[in-house]
Amino acid sequence: MDSTPSASEGAFAGWTTRRWLRAGVAATLIVLAVLGSLGGWAMWRTSQLTTELVDKRSPALIEAMHVQQALVNQETGIRGYGLSGRRDYLQPYAQGLADEKAAVRHLRPLLEGDARARADLADVQKIAGTWQTRIAGPVSAAPPSDAVTLATERAAEGKETFDALRRALTRLQSHLQSERAAATRDLRHAQTLRNWMFTVIAGVIVLVAFGVFEGLRRGVTGPLAQLGFDAREVAGGHFDRPIVGTGPADLRRLAGDVESMRRRLVQELEFSEASRRLLDEQAADLKRSNTELEQFAYVASHDLQEPLRKVSSFTQLLQRRYGDQLDERADQYIAFAVDGANRMQKLINDLLAFSRVGRVHNDHETVDLEAVMRRAVDNLDVAVEESAAEITHDALPTVVGDLTQLTMLWQNLLSNAIKFRTPGRPSRIHVGAASRDGMWEFTVSDNGIGIDPEFREKVFVLFQRLHTKDTYPGTGIGLAMCKKIVEFHGGTITIDPDYPSGTRVVFTLPAVGDTPAASMRKSQA
């Protein structure tokens, strides 16, 4: 007995939710179709019997009574005329003839398919014809003086004939009444059967609905609820809770996938925990390295610069005291030493400024770039005056950032634009600003010597120079510092490759606050 359920479970183990639903819907539709057919047949049978009773049996009995009433009116009229000889007594007889013809005309179609009733109606018409031929016709056609005598002579025959007519009418009406009673019984039985059938249909529909809901609960919603509960337990931190699937094959596969995901999550968490411990160790090393870097920066800003200042000072002092005793080559060597010491000092200062970006100056506040632009131009006042540079700019917005770093950014970009000007041509520098896709895009355009395409990425690398220090002085840190400042503020910086005459530096900063007025104003710095 145990083998049968096991075989059954094995046969249905591979069924998916869709297959179970299809099978359930198909079975439900078959049951509903059968029940609907039976209910439709019961309704049709009840409707058919109702139609037969209302449209055929009852009207037939009524018309048979109309025939009887018409014949009785004819006999009453003939009898009255035969007794009194008055012609006005024939009025019921004439009306009875018309009513008889109308009633028979209506009755005949109602008796289609009922041979006995048609035979009884034929007997009634035959006897009525005999009575009308033998009694009613002659009496009604006779003059009043002869009608009384003729009626008296044929009274016995007329009574016998009309009694036979009455019996024939009684047989017809009795048959029609029995047919009507049988139709009424059939209708009651059909109505009872219909009511029981619809009761059974309602009960079966309730059972089917209960079966569907129970099947969905056990096969779909129950396993899904259990799977959801297990998933929430895992999401709540119980990563060691196994997820076991039940129900159809696809839900079991889903549970297996979630279980695989849980195992993978456990593995990733273990890996993440190991990575976190490694990161903690690296963070400690980085903190220690930053501390050492700060100590180095302190040493570089104080201890390293002091010997350079001594070298430069004593070399210049040596030149002043023994200048008249040294030749031209010695003066040249002294100049080289002083220049080297000064350049080393400037390089150290630039490196210190580069290392402080994002580390020392990190105070984010609301910064008005209009004020930053004015401060940068003021700091470059001597270079602007010597180069006769003209600096214009669009309306600049307010952003959130570090005031010192943003000032260094504008000052380096403007200083580069002034430094790398075309000889013999006044420098023209324009700063543009536009809002695009949630970012402010700034451009610094000049009419200088430009940058060749192959060097447009190289200029942002630390210590990368495109010219000798004799041609254009500097340490090669300016644009690298600009790139670091822009990226620290969440933007990007590039050289526009499509700018034809000179150089255009394009960089972005996140948009904050209201945009400037649509009309762009120019201002002379």
N, C-alpha and C positions, 0 to 999 in steps of 0.2 A: 504493500500500500504506500510505502514511502517513495517508491521509485517514480510513481506517476507525478506527484508535485514537483519532484526534482527535474523530470523531463519537461514539464510544463514551464518551470522557471527558466530552464535552459533555452526553451524555444522562444520565450519572450524577453530574454535578457538583453538581446541586441536591439530591441525596439526603442526608438527615440521618442521624444515628446511629440514631435510632429506626427510620427506614425501612430502613436497612441491616440492623439487627437483625431486623426483621420479615421481610424477604426471606430472610435467612439461616436464621432459625428455621423459616420455611415450607418452604424447600428441604430443610432437615435433617429436618423432620417427614415430608415426602413420601418422601425416601430411606428413612428408618427405617420408614415404613408399608409401602413396597414390600418392603423386606428382611424386615420382620416377617411380612408375608403369605406370602412364599416360605418363610421358616422355619416358619411355622405349617402351611403345606401339607406340607412335608417331614415335620414331626412327625406330622401327621394321617395321611399315607401310611404312614409307618413303624408307627404305632400300628394302622392298619387291617390291614396285612399281618401284624403280630404277632398281632393278635386272630384273623385268619383261620387262621393257622398253629396257634396254641395252642388256640383254641376250636372249630376246624372240621376242618382237614386231619389233624392228628395224632390227635384223638379218633376221626375216621372210620376211619383205618387201624387203630387199636387195636380198635375195635368190629368191624371186618371180621375181624380175627384172632380175636376172641372168638366170632364166628359159626363160623369154621372150626374152632376148638377144640371148640365145642359139637357140631358135626356129626361130628367125629372121635370124640368121646366116645360119641355115639349109635351110630356104626358099630362101635366097640369093644365096647359093651354087647351089641349084637345078635349080633355074631360070637361072643362068649363064650357067650351063651345058646344060640346055634345049635350050638355044638360040645359043650357040656357038659349042656345041659338044666337047668341050675341057675337058679332064679328070682333069686337074689341078684346074678347077673351083669347083670340088667336095670337095676340102680341107676344106672350111668353113663348108660344110655339115657334114663331118666326125667329125670335131672339135666340132660342135654344138651338135651332138649326145652325145659325151662324157661329154660336159659341162652340157647338159640337165639332164643326169643321176646323175651327181654329185650334181647339184643344187636341184633336187627333193629329193635326199638322205639326204641332209642337211635340206631341208625345211620341210620334213614330221614330224620329232620330234618337230619342233618349233610350229607346229599346233595342238599339243596335247591339248585336251580340247576345241578346237574351231571347232564345227561341220560344221558350214557354210564354214569356210575357207577350211576344208578338202573336203567338197563337191565341192567347186569351183575348188580346185586342181584336184579332180577326173574328173570334166568336162574338164579341160584343158588337162589332160593326155588322156582322151577318144577321144577328137577332134584331138589332136596331133597324136594319134595312127591311127585314120581314115585317116588323111592327109598323114602320112608316108606310110600307107598301099596302099592308092589309088594313091597318086601322087609321093611322094619322093622316095619310095622304087622302084617302076617300072622304074621311070626315071633314077635313079642312077644306076640301074642294066642293063639298056639297053645299047647297043653299041652306040658310038657317032652318027652314021648315023641314028639310029632309035630313039635316045633320043630326037632329035629336033622335029621329027614328033609326037612322043608320047606326048611331052610337049605341042606342039601346040594343039593337039586334046583335052588334058585335062586341058587347061589353065583356062577355065571358071570355071570348077569344083574345080580346085585347088585354084583359087582366092576366091571362095565362102567359101570353107572349111577353108582357112587360115584366112579370115575375121571373121568367127565364132570363130576361135581360138583366134584371137586378142580380140574379145569381152569377151571371157571367161577369158583371162589374165587380161583385164581391170577390170572385176568384182572382180577377186581375189585381184588385187593390190588395188582397191578402198576399199575393205573390210579391207585389212591389214592396209591401210593408216588410215582409220577411227578408227580401233582398236589402232593403234599407237598414234593417236591424243587423243583418250579417255584416254589411259594410261598416256600420257603427261599431260593432264588436271588433272587426278587423282594425279599424282606426284606433280604438282604445288599446288593443294589443300592440299595434305598431308604435303608438305613443309611449306605452310602457317600456317596450323594447328600446325605443330611442332614448328615453330617459336613463334606463339602466346602462345603455351603451355609452352615453356621454358621461355618466358617473364613472364607469370603468375607464373611459378614456382620460378623464380628469385624474383618476387615481394613478393610472399608468404614467401620465405626464409628470405627476408629483414624484412618483418613484424614479422616473428617468432623470428629472431635475436633481433629486437627492443623490442618485448614483453619479451624475455628472459632477456635482459639487464635491461629493466625497472622493471621487476619482481624482479630481483636480487637487483637492487638499492633500491626498496621500501621495499622488504621483508628481505634482508640480509645486504647489505652494508650500507644502510641508518640507520637502527637500530643500527648496529655495530658502525658506525661513531658517532651517538648520544651517545651511551654508552661509547665509548672511550673519547668523549669530556667531558661528565659528570665525568668520572673517572679521567681525567686530572685536571678538576676543583677541585675535591676533593683532588687529590695529591698535587695541588698547594696551599692547605690550606683552601679551602672553604668546611669545613667539614659539614656545615649545609645544603649543596645543596643536595636535594633528587634525587635519581636515579630512573627514571620511565622507564620501558621496553616497547618496541613496537615490532611488527613483529610476527614471528612464536612463538609457545609455548616454544621451548627450549631457544630462545633468551630472551623471557620474564622471564623464570626461571633463566637464567644467570644474567639478570639485577637484579632480586630479590636477588640472591646470593650476587652480588656486593653491593646491598643496605644493606643486612644483615651485610656484612663485614664492610661497612661504619659505620653502627650503632655500631657494635662491636668496631670499631676503635675509634669512639667518646667516647664510654664507657671506653676503655683502656686509651685514652688520659686524660679523666677526672680522672681516677684512677692514671695514671702516674703523672698528675699534683699534685694530693694530695700526692702521694709518694714523689715527688720532694720537696714539701714543708716540708714533714716530714724529708727527707734526709737533707735538708738545716738546719733544726732545730738540727738534730743529728750531722751534720758536725760542727755546732757551738758548741754543747756540747763536741764533740770530740776535737775540737780545744782548748776549755777551759780545757778539761782533759789533753791534751798534754802539755798545758802550766803548769798545776799543776804538771804533771809528770816531766817536765824539772826542775821545782822548787824543786821537791823532789830529783831528781838526783843531783842537786847542793848541796842540804842539805846533801844527803848521801855521796857525794864525799868530803865534807868539814866538816860540823858540826858533822856528825855521826862518822867519822873516828878520829876526834880529841880526843874524850873521850876514844876511844879504844887505841889510842897511849899512852894516859896518864896512862890508866890501866896497859898496858904492861910495860911502862917505870918505873912507880913507884913500880910495883910489883918486877921487876928485881932489882931496887935500894934497895928495902926493903930486898931482898935476900942477896945482897952484904954487906949491912951495918950490918944486924943482923943474918947473916948466921951462925956464930959460936954459937949463942944463940938458934937456932931453931933445932928441931930434924929432923929426916929423913922424917917423915910424913908431916911436915910443908913444907920442900923443895919440896915434891911431890905435895902438894896443890898449891904452888906457880908456879910450872911448868905447872900444869893444867890450871891455870888462864892465864899464858902467852900464852900457846898454843891456848886456847879458843879465846883470844883477837886477836891473829894473824890469826886464821882461820876465825873469823868474819870479819876481815879487808879484807882478800882475797875473801871471799864470796861477800862482798859489791862491791869490784872491778870487780869481774866476772859478777855480776848482772848489774852493770853499763855498762860494755862492751856488754852484751847481749841486753840491752835496746837501745844501740846506733846503732845496726845493722839496716841499712836501714833508719835511722833517722839522725844521725850525719854524719856518713861516707857514702856519697851517690854521690861521684864524679866518674862518668863513664868515663873511658878513656882506651886507648889501653894499655894492661898489658902483658908483656912478662913473661910467667909462668916459664921460665928457671931462670930468675932473682929472681922471687918470691921464687922458690925452694931454691936457694942459700941463700937468706936472712933468710928463715925459718930454714935452717940447721945451719946457723951461730948463730941464736938466741938460738938454742938447743945444742950448741957446748959442753957445760959442761955435759949435760945429755948423749950425744952421746959418749963422751970420757969415762965417768964413766961406761956406759953399754957396751962399745966396740961394739956399733951398726954399721952395714954396711948398708948404704942407697944407692940404685941405682935407676935410672929412665930412661924411654924412652925419646925420643925427645919430648919436650913439646911445644905446640903451643902458639900463641899469641891470646888473647881474649880481649873482651871489658868488663870492670867491675871496681869495686872499689879496688884500690891497697891495702889499709889497710885491708879491709875485706878478700880479697883473701889470704893475708899473714897470717892473723889469722886462716883461714881455713886450709892451709897447716901445720901451726905450731901446731894446735890442733890435727890434724890427725897423724902427725909424733910423737908428744909427747905421744899420747895414745898408739901408736904402741911400743914405747920405754918403757913406764911405765908398760904395761901389757905383759912383756916378760916372757918366761919360765925360772925359776931359773936354774942356772948352764949351760945355753946354750946361746951362743952369738946371739944377735938379728939381724935378716936379714929382711930388709924392701925394697920393690920394688914398685915404682910408675909407672904404665902403662898408656898409652894414645892411643886412637883409635877413628877414625871418623866414626860415624854410623848415617845414616838418618838425616843429617843436624845438628847433635849434637856431641860434644866431650864427649867421655866416659872415665873417669879416674878411676883407681883402685889403692888402697893403700893396699898392701898385706904384712903380717908379719908372723913370725913363733912362735907367742906368745901363750898365754893360750887359746885363742879362746873365743867364746860366744855361750852359749847353745841356741838351736833353739827357746825356749819359751821366750828368752830375746832379740831377734834381733830387735824388734820394741820398746821395753821398753827403750833401751839405748838412744834413741833420745828424751826422755821426760825429761823436766827440773827437776833437783834435784834427778833423779833416779840413784841410785848406786847399783851395784851388789856385792860389797865387802865393808868391814868395812874400816873406815879411817885409822885404824892401819895397815891393810894389804896393801892397796893401797891408798895413800893420794889423795885428790882432793875434789871438790865441787859438782860434778855431773852436771856441766853446759857445759862441753866441746863439746860433740856430739850434744847437743841441739843447741848450738851456730853454729856448722857446718851445721846442717839442716836448720837453719834460714838463714845463709849466702847463701847456695846453692839455696834455694827456692827464695830468694830475687833476685838472678841472673837468675831465670827462669829454674832451673834444678831440679833434684831429687837425693835423696841419700838413699841407702839401704845397708844392710849387705848381702854379697853373701852366700846363704845357702849351696851351693855345694862346697865351698872351704874346703879341707879336713884338712889341718894342719895349725892352726892359724886362723887369721881373715883377711877377705878381705872386705874393704869398697869400694863400687861402687857408683860414683856420676857422674852427667852429667852437662855440661855447653853448651850454644848455640855456634855453630861453627861460627867463624868470620875470614875472611881473608884466606890466602893460607894455605893449609895443610902442615905439615912437610914432610920431605923426607921420602920415603917409607922404606928405611933402618933405623932400630931403633938402636940408639947408646946407649951404657951404659957409665955412668960416675960415678966415685967414688967421693962421697961428702966429 
